Amino acid sequence: MANCAYCGTSILFGGVSDGPRRYCNNDCHVAGYFVSLASQIPPAKLDEMVHATRVGQCPKCGKAGSPVDVYMAHRIWSALILTSWSSQPEVSCKSCATKRQLGAIAFSGTLGWWGFPWGLIGTPVQIIRNFSAMAAKPKRDSPLLRKHVQVVLGQRLAEDLAMAESQQVQPAVPPPLP
């Protein structure tokens, strides 16, 4: 069984192959490409950007002072024999993350129980995961935040490369005839 080269999820069937790397979906494939572009950035510069993001303003509420990190919210919903659960990352401050995790607990507590057997089993698991995430202190050197910064920097590099390429491809305008 293969693992996604970007997020580490196990891939049973399908996925996207790119040379020796395999990704669980197209979103991870694109993010993996951006991370590979960002590998050109010196590690010291990357560390500086990660630190600036961590101590900067929250992208959700705009407040500064609380450590910005990638926080997970875990949700589940069920209907008879159908059950769907997910863990969704979001870059925010601890306060915004706690609000989102409380919302995920309310969502799961309301809509998670209605499936058999996985709704009954998965709902307490997702609720406990949210409470654990709310109680956990932000990591000083978060691998998820580092990966997020790499994706953002890789996107910027890709945009710069595309702009440079488009400027070279444009034909020169010939001078007017006398």
Backbone as CSV, one residue per row, in Angstrom:
resi,resn,N_x,N_y,N_z,CA_x,CA_y,CA_z,C_x,C_y,C_z
1,MET,0.846,-1.170,0.000,0.000,0.000,0.000,0.894,1.237,0.000
2,ALA,0.563,2.193,-0.881,1.355,3.411,-1.007,0.828,4.501,-0.074
3,ASN,1.695,5.440,0.236,1.315,6.614,1.017,1.458,7.849,0.150
4,CYS,0.584,8.826,0.370,0.626,10.082,-0.360,1.946,10.791,-0.044
5,ALA,2.644,11.245,-1.083,3.932,11.920,-0.908,3.777,13.298,-0.271
6,TYR,2.553,13.837,-0.249,2.345,15.142,0.377,1.777,15.023,1.788
7,CYS,0.626,14.360,1.931,-0.049,14.354,3.241,0.172,13.072,4.040
8,GLY,0.705,12.023,3.414,1.002,10.794,4.126,-0.167,9.824,4.242
9,THR,-1.340,10.176,3.688,-2.511,9.306,3.741,-2.244,8.020,2.972
10,SER,-2.759,6.911,3.471,-2.629,5.629,2.763,-3.512,5.639,1.524
11,ILE,-2.970,5.126,0.430,-3.699,5.083,-0.837,-4.001,3.627,-1.161
12,LEU,-5.276,3.266,-1.110,-5.671,1.904,-1.454,-5.815,1.745,-2.956
13,PHE,-6.599,2.624,-3.577,-6.868,2.557,-5.006,-6.703,3.935,-5.612
14,GLY,-6.295,3.971,-6.867,-6.238,5.236,-7.585,-5.098,6.106,-7.130
15,GLY,-5.386,7.370,-7.025,-4.358,8.336,-6.707,-3.779,8.925,-7.974
16,VAL,-2.819,9.797,-7.826,-2.160,10.458,-8.942,-0.678,10.151,-8.857
17,SER,-0.124,9.616,-9.926,1.302,9.308,-9.966,2.048,10.416,-10.690
18,ASP,3.216,10.735,-10.190,4.088,11.722,-10.807,5.515,11.219,-10.645
19,GLY,5.974,10.471,-11.626,7.284,9.843,-11.522,7.282,8.842,-10.379
20,PRO,8.266,8.942,-9.485,8.310,7.992,-8.361,7.333,8.335,-7.236
21,ARG,6.755,9.531,-7.279,5.843,9.964,-6.208,4.399,9.622,-6.548
22,ARG,3.635,9.335,-5.482,2.211,9.051,-5.645,1.433,9.906,-4.650
23,TYR,0.329,10.472,-5.117,-0.485,11.377,-4.310,-1.903,10.829,-4.228
24,CYS,-2.587,11.143,-3.111,-3.937,10.607,-2.901,-4.970,11.283,-3.797
25,ASN,-4.731,12.539,-4.179,-5.659,13.238,-5.068,-4.912,14.371,-5.773
26,ASN,-5.630,15.080,-6.628,-5.003,16.136,-7.414,-4.571,17.320,-6.542
27,ASP,-5.333,17.625,-5.485,-4.947,18.724,-4.593,-3.589,18.458,-3.957
28,CYS,-3.387,17.232,-3.472,-2.089,16.877,-2.876,-0.988,16.873,-3.938
29,HIS,-1.325,16.489,-5.166,-0.351,16.498,-6.253,0.148,17.918,-6.509
30,VAL,-0.785,18.875,-6.586,-0.424,20.274,-6.811,0.389,20.810,-5.629
31,ALA,-0.066,20.528,-4.405,0.664,20.985,-3.219,2.058,20.365,-3.180
32,GLY,2.178,19.105,-3.553,3.481,18.449,-3.607,4.410,19.108,-4.612
33,TYR,3.854,19.541,-5.745,4.648,20.265,-6.738,5.178,21.568,-6.151
34,PHE,4.304,22.307,-5.440,4.732,23.565,-4.838,5.803,23.342,-3.775
35,VAL,5.672,22.275,-2.986,6.680,21.963,-1.974,8.016,21.654,-2.650
36,SER,7.974,20.937,-3.778,9.230,20.626,-4.484,9.864,21.902,-5.042
37,LEU,9.045,22.856,-5.514,9.592,24.138,-5.965,10.241,24.881,-4.796
38,ALA,9.581,24.844,-3.638,10.084,25.556,-2.460,11.359,24.928,-1.913
39,SER,11.686,23.715,-2.338,12.918,23.088,-1.852,14.156,23.842,-2.339
40,GLN,13.980,24.737,-3.312,15.089,25.562,-3.802,15.440,26.683,-2.821
41,ILE,14.524,26.979,-1.908,14.736,28.059,-0.941,15.687,27.575,0.148
42,PRO,16.690,28.362,0.507,17.621,27.943,1.567,16.876,27.681,2.884
43,PRO,17.290,26.644,3.620,16.608,26.299,4.875,16.516,27.450,5.872
44,ALA,17.537,28.291,5.948,17.505,29.419,6.890,16.400,30.408,6.506
45,LYS,16.231,30.645,5.226,15.174,31.548,4.752,13.800,30.937,5.023
46,LEU,13.661,29.637,4.828,12.401,28.952,5.118,12.074,29.035,6.609
47,ASP,13.077,28.808,7.460,12.878,28.928,8.910,12.404,30.332,9.280
48,GLU,12.987,31.326,8.632,12.611,32.719,8.887,11.146,32.964,8.490
49,MET,10.737,32.418,7.365,9.356,32.592,6.896,8.361,31.852,7.798
50,VAL,8.736,30.666,8.264,7.872,29.916,9.177,7.693,30.698,10.471
51,HIS,8.788,31.243,10.999,8.707,32.026,12.238,7.845,33.272,12.033
52,ALA,8.018,33.960,10.901,7.229,35.163,10.616,5.739,34.824,10.536
53,THR,5.407,33.694,9.960,4.007,33.266,9.876,3.473,32.955,11.266
54,ARG,4.280,32.261,12.054,3.861,31.847,13.399,3.562,33.034,14.312
55,VAL,4.376,34.066,14.255,4.185,35.227,15.137,3.386,36.340,14.467
56,GLY,2.964,36.132,13.220,2.224,37.158,12.493,0.747,37.190,12.852
57,GLN,-0.009,37.890,12.037,-1.440,38.025,12.254,-2.175,36.758,11.827
58,CYS,-3.254,36.464,12.540,-4.115,35.335,12.205,-4.812,35.637,10.874
59,PRO,-4.773,34.719,9.914,-5.449,34.959,8.644,-6.976,34.989,8.769
60,LYS,-7.513,34.471,9.860,-8.974,34.442,10.045,-9.491,35.698,10.727
61,CYS,-8.909,36.062,11.868,-9.439,37.189,12.650,-8.573,38.434,12.563
62,GLY,-7.341,38.296,12.076,-6.454,39.441,11.933,-5.722,39.857,13.192
63,LYS,-5.963,39.158,14.295,-5.294,39.516,15.551,-3.868,38.978,15.560
64,ALA,-3.002,39.700,16.234,-1.624,39.262,16.406,-1.420,38.891,17.869
65,GLY,-0.368,38.146,18.133,-0.034,37.826,19.522,-0.248,36.373,19.878
66,SER,-1.211,35.732,19.266,-1.441,34.308,19.521,-0.685,33.530,18.458
67,PRO,-0.043,32.428,18.797,0.707,31.720,17.765,-0.201,31.185,16.661
68,VAL,0.179,31.498,15.442,-0.521,30.985,14.267,0.063,29.614,13.960
69,ASP,-0.799,28.671,13.692,-0.368,27.309,13.378,-1.440,26.663,12.505
70,VAL,-1.195,25.436,12.105,-2.194,24.659,11.385,-2.915,23.807,12.422
71,TYR,-4.196,24.073,12.598,-5.011,23.359,13.573,-6.020,22.495,12.837
72,MET,-6.308,21.327,13.412,-7.242,20.381,12.795,-8.595,20.442,13.490
73,ALA,-9.644,20.305,12.681,-11.001,20.136,13.197,-11.518,18.817,12.622
74,HIS,-12.063,17.979,13.462,-12.483,16.629,13.083,-14.003,16.549,13.113
75,ARG,-14.590,16.102,11.996,-16.051,16.030,11.886,-16.491,14.655,11.406
76,ILE,-17.744,14.327,11.710,-18.358,13.095,11.225,-19.855,13.343,11.059
77,TRP,-20.426,12.744,10.018,-21.881,12.728,9.876,-22.274,11.337,9.398
78,SER,-23.484,10.944,9.736,-23.969,9.609,9.373,-25.439,9.665,9.009
79,ALA,-25.833,8.749,8.153,-27.238,8.561,7.788,-27.433,7.083,7.472
80,LEU,-28.071,6.371,8.370,-28.344,4.936,8.261,-27.065,4.138,8.022
81,ILE,-26.758,3.802,6.762,-25.564,2.987,6.493,-24.412,3.815,5.922
82,LEU,-24.620,5.121,5.740,-23.567,5.992,5.220,-22.910,6.756,6.370
83,THR,-21.605,6.797,6.360,-20.866,7.578,7.349,-19.694,8.243,6.646
84,SER,-19.483,9.506,6.946,-18.359,10.239,6.377,-17.667,11.002,7.498
85,TRP,-16.353,10.834,7.609,-15.596,11.582,8.601,-14.419,12.248,7.919
86,SER,-14.004,13.355,8.493,-12.898,14.102,7.897,-12.140,14.864,8.977
87,SER,-10.906,15.174,8.658,-10.069,16.032,9.494,-9.591,17.153,8.598
88,GLN,-10.021,18.367,8.908,-9.748,19.498,8.038,-8.754,20.453,8.689
89,PRO,-7.603,20.674,8.031,-6.617,21.608,8.577,-6.987,23.050,8.236
90,GLU,-6.575,23.974,9.094,-6.789,25.394,8.825,-5.699,26.189,9.532
91,VAL,-5.168,27.173,8.838,-4.160,28.051,9.418,-4.889,29.166,10.153
92,SER,-4.645,29.265,11.457,-5.310,30.286,12.272,-4.603,30.399,13.622
93,CYS,-5.126,31.305,14.447,-4.640,31.409,15.821,-5.364,30.359,16.670
94,LYS,-4.915,30.168,17.890,-5.498,29.162,18.783,-6.969,29.467,19.083
95,SER,-7.299,30.743,19.246,-8.667,31.146,19.554,-9.620,30.786,18.406
96,CYS,-9.235,31.108,17.183,-10.072,30.770,16.022,-10.182,29.253,15.860
97,ALA,-9.084,28.550,16.123,-9.093,27.086,16.011,-10.039,26.475,17.039
98,THR,-10.027,26.994,18.254,-10.906,26.468,19.300,-12.374,26.665,18.919
99,LYS,-12.712,27.831,18.376,-14.093,28.068,17.927,-14.485,27.074,16.844
100,ARG,-13.581,26.843,15.916,-13.863,25.900,14.822,-13.998,24.477,15.349
101,GLN,-13.157,24.088,16.289,-13.232,22.742,16.866,-14.499,22.569,17.689
102,LEU,-14.938,23.606,18.393,-16.221,23.529,19.111,-17.378,23.359,18.126
103,GLY,-17.288,24.047,16.994,-18.299,23.875,15.944,-18.304,22.458,15.396
104,ALA,-17.118,21.879,15.229,-17.016,20.499,14.742,-17.582,19.516,15.769
105,ILE,-17.391,19.804,17.069,-17.964,18.949,18.113,-19.485,19.018,18.049
106,ALA,-20.034,20.235,17.903,-21.491,20.390,17.810,-22.038,19.688,16.561
107,PHE,-21.348,19.848,15.441,-21.762,19.201,14.189,-21.769,17.685,14.355
108,SER,-20.656,17.146,14.861,-20.529,15.694,15.030,-21.513,15.166,16.066
109,GLY,-21.687,15.907,17.160,-22.614,15.473,18.205,-24.053,15.446,17.726
110,THR,-24.372,16.302,16.757,-25.732,16.348,16.219,-25.933,15.365,15.075
111,LEU,-24.989,15.316,14.144,-25.183,14.549,12.913,-24.360,13.262,12.822
112,GLY,-23.534,12.982,13.806,-22.641,11.833,13.707,-23.230,10.499,14.106
113,TRP,-24.229,10.486,14.949,-24.721,9.250,15.564,-25.650,8.430,14.681
114,TRP,-26.123,8.945,13.582,-27.267,8.384,12.872,-26.927,7.245,11.922
115,GLY,-25.718,6.747,11.927,-25.346,5.630,11.067,-24.924,4.430,11.885
116,PHE,-25.190,3.239,11.354,-24.818,2.012,12.042,-23.884,1.226,11.150
117,PRO,-22.781,0.740,11.638,-22.221,0.838,12.977,-21.245,2.002,13.125
118,TRP,-20.746,2.550,11.990,-19.614,3.472,12.054,-19.947,4.817,12.684
119,GLY,-21.182,5.270,12.572,-21.552,6.527,13.221,-21.465,6.421,14.732
120,LEU,-21.924,5.291,15.260,-21.886,5.083,16.709,-20.462,4.933,17.230
121,ILE,-19.603,4.368,16.399,-18.207,4.163,16.802,-17.381,5.431,16.561
122,GLY,-17.570,6.051,15.404,-16.718,7.177,15.008,-17.023,8.494,15.691
123,THR,-18.282,8.706,16.087,-18.643,9.991,16.693,-17.864,10.269,17.973
124,PRO,-17.823,9.346,18.930,-17.019,9.634,20.129,-15.534,9.843,19.807
125,VAL,-15.037,9.109,18.814,-13.629,9.255,18.430,-13.360,10.673,17.933
126,GLN,-14.205,11.186,17.024,-13.989,12.518,16.467,-14.171,13.610,17.541
127,ILE,-15.132,13.418,18.430,-15.336,14.390,19.502,-14.119,14.424,20.434
128,ILE,-13.599,13.258,20.788,-12.407,13.190,21.641,-11.198,13.801,20.934
129,ARG,-11.075,13.566,19.630,-9.963,14.152,18.878,-10.025,15.683,18.914
130,ASN,-11.236,16.245,18.821,-11.379,17.703,18.898,-11.021,18.222,20.280
131,PHE,-11.509,17.553,21.334,-11.164,17.986,22.687,-9.653,17.882,22.918
132,SER,-9.027,16.830,22.402,-7.572,16.679,22.537,-6.836,17.802,21.812
133,ALA,-7.315,18.140,20.618,-6.677,19.209,19.849,-6.839,20.557,20.549
134,MET,-7.998,20.775,21.176,-8.225,22.031,21.894,-7.329,22.130,23.123
135,ALA,-7.065,21.009,23.776,-6.248,21.009,24.992,-4.752,21.082,24.694
136,ALA,-4.354,20.666,23.500,-2.933,20.629,23.153,-2.372,22.034,22.977
137,LYS,-1.134,22.198,23.392,-0.445,23.465,23.193,0.129,23.489,21.781
138,PRO,0.182,24.676,21.162,0.766,24.773,19.823,2.235,24.334,19.842
139,LYS,2.629,23.625,18.803,4.018,23.177,18.700,4.900,24.346,18.287
140,ARG,6.088,24.357,18.828,7.017,25.439,18.498,7.488,25.323,17.053
141,ASP,7.760,24.114,16.602,8.195,23.895,15.228,7.233,22.905,14.582
142,SER,6.099,23.394,14.155,5.047,22.556,13.603,5.380,22.111,12.181
143,PRO,5.417,20.793,11.930,5.673,20.318,10.566,4.565,20.734,9.598
144,LEU,3.320,20.813,10.085,2.218,21.221,9.206,2.340,22.691,8.807
145,LEU,2.746,23.551,9.745,2.936,24.959,9.408,4.093,25.110,8.440
146,ARG,5.151,24.351,8.650,6.309,24.389,7.747,5.884,24.001,6.330
147,LYS,5.084,22.941,6.220,4.615,22.487,4.913,3.698,23.536,4.280
148,HIS,2.859,24.176,5.093,1.976,25.235,4.577,2.808,26.378,4.001
149,VAL,3.835,26.807,4.713,4.691,27.896,4.244,5.407,27.473,2.958
150,GLN,5.838,26.215,2.887,6.478,25.726,1.660,5.516,25.796,0.478
151,VAL,4.260,25.433,0.684,3.274,25.488,-0.399,3.078,26.935,-0.850
152,VAL,2.938,27.860,0.094,2.737,29.270,-0.249,3.949,29.811,-1.012
153,LEU,5.146,29.512,-0.530,6.354,29.970,-1.219,6.487,29.322,-2.592
154,GLY,6.126,28.036,-2.696,6.151,27.351,-3.990,5.168,27.967,-4.970
155,GLN,3.986,28.372,-4.490,3.015,29.048,-5.355,3.591,30.357,-5.883
156,ARG,4.237,31.107,-4.996,4.848,32.373,-5.420,5.942,32.140,-6.457
157,LEU,6.760,31.127,-6.236,7.811,30.807,-7.207,7.212,30.414,-8.556
158,ALA,6.142,29.615,-8.532,5.485,29.196,-9.777,4.919,30.403,-10.520
159,GLU,4.317,31.346,-9.778,3.801,32.560,-10.405,4.932,33.379,-11.018
160,ASP,6.044,33.498,-10.297,7.189,34.242,-10.819,7.749,33.579,-12.067
161,LEU,7.840,32.253,-12.065,8.333,31.529,-13.240,7.397,31.711,-14.430
162,ALA,6.091,31.652,-14.182,5.111,31.828,-15.262,5.187,33.237,-15.836
163,MET,5.376,34.232,-14.965,5.475,35.614,-15.430,6.739,35.808,-16.264
164,ALA,7.848,35.267,-15.793,9.105,35.388,-16.532,9.005,34.690,-17.878
165,GLU,8.339,33.544,-17.901,8.164,32.788,-19.143,7.293,33.557,-20.124
166,SER,6.229,34.174,-19.645,5.327,34.904,-20.538,5.998,36.142,-21.112
167,GLN,6.916,36.749,-20.371,7.613,37.929,-20.877,8.617,37.553,-21.953
168,GLN,9.175,36.358,-21.894,10.145,35.919,-22.892,9.463,35.460,-24.172
169,VAL,8.255,34.947,-24.082,7.565,34.381,-25.225,6.924,35.454,-26.089
170,GLN,6.576,36.592,-25.519,5.916,37.640,-26.271,6.845,38.134,-27.385
171,PRO,6.301,38.185,-28.616,7.156,38.649,-29.725,7.432,40.143,-29.602
172,ALA,8.595,40.509,-30.024,8.972,41.918,-30.000,8.211,42.650,-31.093
173,VAL,7.801,43.856,-30.817,7.079,44.664,-31.807,8.120,45.290,-32.743
174,PRO,7.978,45.054,-34.035,8.985,45.622,-34.963,8.852,47.152,-35.012
175,PRO,9.968,47.825,-35.275,9.908,49.284,-35.362,9.063,49.709,-36.566
176,PRO,8.440,50.877,-36.480,7.628,51.341,-37.626,8.503,51.597,-38.841
177,LEU,7.925,51.385,-40.003,8.645,51.618,-41.261,8.740,53.106,-41.546
178,PRO,9.869,53.553,-42.150,10.028,55.003,-42.429,9.152,55.457,-43.579
